[in-house]
Amino acid sequence: MNSDEIDKIIADAVADSKKQSSHKWHKKGTDKVMIARKVLNWSFMLLFAAAIVIYFILPEQKALFFGIGFGAVFLKLIEFYLRFMF
């Protein structure tokens, strides 16, 4: 066996391993789950940006800032759940 044959065997083994591991970690969800995740991600980003704006424009409104900020985090947690469960 020469080095070219060994290199080909190793390359094939690596390609097979990558192919198997990609199916294990990169699940493709259904269309409805993917749409829900996109909507939740965009909502999270908008609420997070709104919380930052409120923090700097209305510094005396801490309750509003925390309410919107925790709401954004809650949406992200729901999206996180959907990502790994479906």
Contacts in CASP RR format, 6 or more apart in sequence:
PFRMAT RR
TARGET T0000
AUTHOR 0000-0000-0000
METHOD contacts of the structure
MODEL  1
MNSDEIDKIIADAVADSKKQSSHKWHKKGTDKVMIARKVLNWSFMLLFAA
AIVIYFILPEQKALFFGIGFGAVFLKLIEFYLRFMF
29 86 0 8 1.000
30 86 0 8 1.000
33 82 0 8 1.000
33 86 0 8 1.000
36 82 0 8 1.000
37 79 0 8 1.000
37 82 0 8 1.000
37 83 0 8 1.000
40 75 0 8 1.000
40 76 0 8 1.000
40 78 0 8 1.000
40 79 0 8 1.000
40 82 0 8 1.000
41 76 0 8 1.000
41 79 0 8 1.000
43 72 0 8 1.000
43 75 0 8 1.000
44 72 0 8 1.000
44 75 0 8 1.000
44 76 0 8 1.000
44 79 0 8 1.000
47 68 0 8 1.000
47 69 0 8 1.000
47 71 0 8 1.000
47 72 0 8 1.000
47 75 0 8 1.000
48 69 0 8 1.000
48 72 0 8 1.000
50 68 0 8 1.000
51 65 0 8 1.000
51 67 0 8 1.000
51 68 0 8 1.000
51 69 0 8 1.000
51 72 0 8 1.000
54 61 0 8 1.000
54 64 0 8 1.000
54 65 0 8 1.000
54 68 0 8 1.000
55 65 0 8 1.000
58 64 0 8 1.000
58 65 0 8 1.000
END
